[in-house]
């Protein structure tokens, strides 16, 4: 029979071992939850649960898309979050997004994805000493594929790019493109490059971007040769998007989708208004 003293010692050792194990486990959990590891860009990580609006029994899905030039979030990233949340989008296409990856700042696309609980894909076009600038796609649906393309650059001007992501929504996959054309020479060549890359889609497709051009120009027509202008289909009024309220230069285009709604939202924290659209996607048009 064990002595009382030996029994007490054994119990104390068991308690100490258990406490040490629990503390170690707690430390691991704390490190994991509090991690600031960035969401990968090329293989976007899940920043939150996939939400969106599920496909109904009729075999279609209504997708709400926001295109927004955020002007490098000069008013603050939290203000951008408020702007996005006001429109309740499933997919967000952003222009003028900074990385600050060579300085003490934040990678804006990743930060916004974590804050909004979305997947993220980023395309850096312009390099500076402190980081890069480019376009981003945030999505409630998982990103399955990502492609980046360089656009024509006139010597002495800043590079521009075109990005395509394939999103896996409930019951339907669809392609989303985003771009931001130059204000300098070469804009028509860039628009022609966008049209050539997008081509004539064979599945559900959305393109959003700041073309820095009015609807009645050869620049915009280089895109509408391949895709339909959502505002022309279901928008009302002039749909102006620049901060002076004088011209429409921001767009949502589509193909193999049914236009349901379009709205220009005068969000307060950029020098652009946002374009919000609702498109109905059919299972039969899945990519």
Secondary structure, DSSP 8 states (H G I E B T S, - for coil): ---HHHHHHHHHHHHHHHHHHHHHHHHHHHHHHT------TTTT---S---S----TTSEEEEEEEEEE-GGGTT-HHHHHHHHHHHT-SEEEEEEEE--TTSSS--HHHHHHHHHT-EEEEEEEEEETTEEEEEEEEESSEEEEEEEEE----TTS---EEEEEEEEETTEEEEEEEEE--SSTTHHHHHHHHHHHH-S-SS-EEEEEE-SS-TTSHHHHHHHTTSEEHHHHH--S----BTTSS---EEEEEESSEEEEEEEE--SSSSB-EEEEEEEEEGGG--
